[in-house]
């Protein structure tokens, strides 16, 4: 039986920036403390929401190191070390292990993409290079590649490949992964926490948690306690805001929302730019209904 990395809510934590575009580590430390105080169960650093694609190698490593040191084993730290270059992902994964990461998040190769056979070879090579649990990240809307259920089945045979972050949007695929593999499943979409956990999912890796960590934790806790009625009520209460966080490319809207809430995380790095005023107004409207717009 493979160990579970975490149960409940993990935040795909945003990377705060100064006005000059450099990483604001003081703000990042505050975000980490807020998440832990609100009972977030794990922190994913250098994921999509953390703008990993726009970080230099040095920044990527420094952010992982800083997060691990700041968290200080209070909750698991999951380092995003995925890449479309297998050799580079291996190098970064080894470094994250040496820095003390508890697990790794591995996204499917993007742009150059690959076949299902290539996915098996890619993820196996990375898993062979480290002694950490690996969460596979299936997000075809960002990468153009989908991990098939058959590929999940093959990869689940590896001792280090323990879970899937499913952001394909397909509940049918999640049901098959749950039925046909021993992988833990985490929702990669904040609007699918309840249905995925009702099929046996262990929790969520959440964008929404950057703004509402307690509420996201509560949804997962209700599910883990099999109170799906309360979980569904809370998820639906937050649905308009959840959807508003994806009216532009992630993490543009969530950083806008965090700034509105007074978290001062700055803007995204180019090529991501601030939303149009019309979209900001829509975001503000959803936030005002929840009483979280300052």
C-alpha positions as CSV (number, residue, x, y, z in Angstrom):
1,X,0.0,0.0,0.0
2,X,1.4,3.4,-1.0
3,X,1.5,6.2,1.4
4,X,-0.9,9.1,0.9
5,X,0.8,12.5,0.5
6,X,-2.1,14.4,2.1
7,X,-5.8,14.4,2.6
8,X,-8.0,17.5,2.4
9,X,-7.0,20.8,0.8
10,X,-3.7,21.8,-0.7
11,X,-3.2,25.3,-2.0
12,X,-1.5,25.8,-5.4
13,X,0.1,28.9,-3.9
14,X,0.6,32.1,-5.9
15,X,4.0,33.7,-6.2
16,X,3.9,37.3,-5.0
17,X,5.9,39.8,-6.9
18,X,7.4,43.3,-6.2
19,X,6.7,46.1,-8.6
20,X,10.0,45.4,-10.3
21,X,8.9,41.8,-10.9
22,X,11.2,40.2,-8.4
23,X,9.8,37.6,-5.9
24,X,8.3,39.1,-2.7
25,X,9.5,36.6,-0.2
26,X,8.2,38.5,2.8
27,X,4.7,38.4,1.3
28,X,5.2,34.7,0.4
29,X,5.9,34.0,4.0
30,X,2.7,35.7,5.1
31,X,0.7,33.7,2.6
32,X,2.2,30.5,3.9
33,X,1.4,31.4,7.5
34,X,-2.2,32.3,6.5
35,X,-2.7,29.0,4.8
36,X,-1.4,27.0,7.8
37,X,-3.5,29.0,10.2
38,X,-6.6,28.3,8.1
39,X,-5.9,24.5,8.3
40,X,-4.7,24.0,4.7
41,X,-3.4,20.5,4.6
42,X,-0.5,20.9,2.1
43,X,1.3,23.5,0.0
44,X,2.1,23.2,-3.6
45,X,4.9,25.6,-4.6
46,X,6.0,26.4,-8.1
47,X,2.9,25.1,-9.8
48,X,0.9,26.7,-12.6
49,X,-0.6,29.2,-10.1
50,X,2.9,30.0,-8.9
51,X,3.9,31.0,-12.4
52,X,6.6,28.4,-12.5
53,X,6.9,28.8,-16.3
54,X,8.1,32.4,-15.8
55,X,10.6,31.7,-13.1
56,X,14.4,31.4,-13.7
57,X,16.1,28.2,-12.6
58,X,17.6,30.1,-9.6
59,X,14.2,31.5,-8.6
60,X,12.5,28.2,-8.9
61,X,15.0,26.5,-6.6
62,X,15.1,29.5,-4.1
63,X,11.3,29.5,-3.9
64,X,11.1,25.8,-3.2
65,X,13.9,26.1,-0.6
66,X,12.2,29.1,1.1
67,X,8.8,27.4,1.2
68,X,10.2,24.2,2.7
69,X,12.1,26.2,5.4
70,X,9.1,28.4,6.2
71,X,6.7,25.5,6.5
72,X,9.2,23.7,8.7
73,X,7.3,20.3,8.4
74,X,4.0,21.7,9.7
75,X,2.3,20.4,6.5
76,X,3.7,18.6,3.5
77,X,5.4,20.7,0.8
78,X,4.8,19.5,-2.7
79,X,7.3,20.9,-5.2
80,X,6.3,21.5,-8.8
81,X,9.3,20.2,-10.8
82,X,7.6,19.2,-14.0
83,X,8.9,20.2,-17.4
84,X,8.7,19.3,-21.1
85,X,12.4,18.4,-20.9
86,X,12.7,15.1,-19.0
87,X,16.4,15.7,-18.2
88,X,15.7,19.1,-16.7
89,X,12.7,17.7,-14.7
90,X,15.0,15.0,-13.3
91,X,17.6,17.6,-12.3
92,X,15.0,19.8,-10.6
93,X,13.3,16.9,-8.9
94,X,16.6,15.7,-7.4
95,X,17.3,19.2,-6.1
96,X,13.8,19.4,-4.6
97,X,14.4,16.1,-2.8
98,X,17.7,17.4,-1.5
99,X,16.1,20.5,-0.2
100,X,13.6,18.5,1.8
101,X,10.4,18.5,-0.3
102,X,7.8,15.9,0.8
103,X,6.5,15.1,-2.7
104,X,6.7,16.3,-6.3
105,X,4.0,17.5,-8.7
106,X,4.7,16.4,-12.3
107,X,2.8,18.0,-15.1
108,X,2.5,16.4,-18.5
109,X,5.1,17.7,-21.1
110,X,3.7,20.7,-22.9
111,X,4.3,22.2,-26.3
112,X,6.5,19.4,-27.7
113,X,3.9,17.1,-26.0
114,X,4.3,13.3,-26.5
115,X,2.5,10.0,-27.0
116,X,1.1,7.8,-24.3
117,X,4.2,5.7,-24.6
118,X,6.3,8.8,-24.2
119,X,4.3,9.8,-21.1
120,X,5.2,6.4,-19.5
121,X,8.8,6.8,-20.4
122,X,9.0,10.4,-19.2
123,X,7.3,9.9,-15.8
124,X,9.1,6.6,-15.2
125,X,12.5,8.2,-15.8
126,X,11.7,11.0,-13.3
127,X,10.2,8.5,-10.8
128,X,13.4,6.3,-11.1
129,X,15.6,9.3,-10.3
130,X,14.2,10.2,-6.9
131,X,12.9,8.6,-3.7
132,X,9.8,10.9,-3.3
133,X,6.1,10.3,-3.9
134,X,5.0,11.8,-7.2
135,X,1.6,13.3,-8.1
136,X,0.9,13.2,-11.8
137,X,-0.8,16.4,-13.1
138,X,-3.2,15.9,-15.9
139,X,-4.3,19.3,-17.3
140,X,-4.9,19.0,-21.1
141,X,-6.3,22.5,-21.4
142,X,-2.8,23.9,-20.5
143,X,-0.5,21.2,-22.1
144,X,-2.4,19.7,-25.0
145,X,-1.8,16.2,-23.6
146,X,-4.2,13.9,-21.8
147,X,-3.1,11.0,-19.6
148,X,-5.2,8.1,-20.6
149,X,-6.6,5.7,-18.0
150,X,-4.5,2.9,-19.5
151,X,-1.4,5.1,-19.0
152,X,-2.4,5.8,-15.4
153,X,-2.7,2.1,-14.9
154,X,0.8,1.4,-16.3
155,X,2.4,4.3,-14.3
156,X,0.6,3.3,-11.1
157,X,2.9,0.2,-11.0
158,X,5.8,2.4,-10.0
159,X,6.3,2.6,-6.3
160,X,7.0,6.4,-6.4
161,X,4.0,7.3,-8.5
162,X,1.2,7.6,-5.9
163,X,-1.4,10.0,-7.1
164,X,-3.1,12.0,-9.8
165,X,-4.1,15.7,-9.9
166,X,-7.0,15.5,-12.3
167,X,-7.9,18.7,-14.1
168,X,-9.2,17.1,-17.3
169,X,-12.8,17.9,-16.3
170,X,-13.9,14.4,-17.0
171,X,-15.7,12.8,-14.0
172,X,-16.0,9.6,-16.1
173,X,-12.2,9.4,-16.4
174,X,-11.9,10.0,-12.6
175,X,-14.3,7.2,-11.9
176,X,-12.3,4.9,-14.1
177,X,-9.0,5.9,-12.4
178,X,-10.6,5.2,-9.0
179,X,-11.9,1.9,-10.2
180,X,-8.9,0.6,-12.1
181,X,-5.8,1.9,-10.3
182,X,-4.6,2.3,-6.7
183,X,-3.7,6.0,-7.3
184,X,-4.9,8.6,-4.9
185,X,-6.9,11.2,-6.7
186,X,-7.0,15.0,-6.1
187,X,-9.3,17.4,-7.8
188,X,-7.5,19.9,-10.0
189,X,-10.6,21.9,-10.5
190,X,-12.2,23.8,-7.6
191,X,-15.7,23.3,-9.1
192,X,-15.3,19.5,-8.9
193,X,-14.1,18.9,-5.4
194,X,-17.3,17.3,-4.2
195,X,-18.0,14.9,-7.1
196,X,-14.4,13.8,-7.2
197,X,-14.2,13.2,-3.5
198,X,-17.5,11.3,-3.6
199,X,-15.8,8.9,-5.9
200,X,-13.0,8.4,-3.4
201,X,-10.8,11.3,-4.1
202,X,-8.5,12.4,-1.3
203,X,-8.9,16.2,-1.7
204,X,-8.1,19.1,-3.9
205,X,-5.1,21.1,-5.1
206,X,-6.8,24.4,-5.2
207,X,-6.5,27.9,-6.7
208,X,-9.5,29.1,-4.7
209,X,-7.7,28.4,-1.5
210,X,-5.4,31.3,-2.2
211,X,-8.4,33.5,-1.3
212,X,-10.6,31.3,0.9
213,X,-8.4,28.7,2.5
214,X,-10.7,27.9,5.4
215,X,-13.7,27.4,3.2
216,X,-11.8,25.1,0.8
217,X,-10.6,23.1,3.8
218,X,-14.1,22.9,5.1
219,X,-15.5,21.5,1.8
220,X,-12.9,18.7,1.9
221,X,-13.4,18.0,5.6
222,X,-17.2,17.7,5.0
223,X,-16.5,15.2,2.2
224,X,-14.0,13.2,4.3
225,X,-16.7,13.0,7.1
226,X,-19.2,11.9,4.4
227,X,-21.4,14.9,4.8
228,X,-21.7,15.6,1.1
229,X,-24.8,17.7,1.6
230,X,-22.9,20.4,3.6
231,X,-19.9,20.1,1.2
232,X,-22.1,20.6,-1.8
233,X,-23.9,23.6,-0.2
234,X,-20.6,25.3,0.4
235,X,-19.1,24.5,-3.0
236,X,-22.2,25.9,-4.7
237,X,-22.2,29.0,-2.5
238,X,-18.7,29.7,-3.7
239,X,-19.3,28.7,-7.3
240,X,-19.8,32.1,-8.9
241,X,-16.5,33.3,-7.3
242,X,-14.8,30.0,-8.3
243,X,-15.8,30.5,-11.9
244,X,-14.7,34.1,-11.8
245,X,-11.2,33.0,-10.9
246,X,-11.0,31.5,-14.3
247,X,-12.5,34.2,-16.6
248,X,-8.9,34.8,-17.7
249,X,-5.7,32.8,-17.8
250,X,-4.8,31.5,-14.3
251,X,-3.2,33.0,-12.2
252,X,-4.3,36.4,-13.5
253,X,-7.7,36.5,-11.8
254,X,-6.6,35.0,-8.5
255,X,-3.8,37.5,-8.1
256,X,-6.3,40.3,-8.9
257,X,-8.6,38.9,-6.3
258,X,-5.9,38.5,-3.7
259,X,-4.9,42.1,-4.3
260,X,-8.5,43.2,-3.9
261,X,-8.5,41.4,-0.6
262,X,-5.4,43.3,0.5
263,X,-2.8,40.5,0.2
264,X,-0.6,42.7,-2.1
265,X,0.8,39.9,-4.3
266,X,1.5,42.2,-7.2
267,X,0.9,41.4,-10.9
268,X,1.8,38.4,-13.0
269,X,4.9,38.3,-15.1
270,X,4.8,38.8,-18.8
271,X,3.4,37.4,-21.0
272,X,0.5,37.4,-18.6
273,X,-1.1,40.8,-18.2
274,X,-3.8,42.4,-16.0
275,X,-7.5,41.6,-16.9
276,X,-9.7,44.1,-18.7
277,X,-11.9,46.3,-16.5
278,X,-15.0,44.4,-17.6
279,X,-13.6,41.2,-16.2
280,X,-12.4,42.9,-13.0
281,X,-15.9,44.2,-12.5
282,X,-17.3,40.7,-12.9
283,X,-14.7,39.4,-10.3
284,X,-15.6,42.2,-7.9
285,X,-19.3,41.4,-8.2
286,X,-18.7,37.8,-7.2
287,X,-16.4,38.8,-4.4
288,X,-18.9,41.4,-3.1
289,X,-21.6,38.8,-2.8
290,X,-19.3,36.8,-0.4
291,X,-18.2,40.0,1.5
292,X,-14.5,39.6,0.6
293,X,-14.0,42.6,-1.6
294,X,-12.2,45.4,0.4
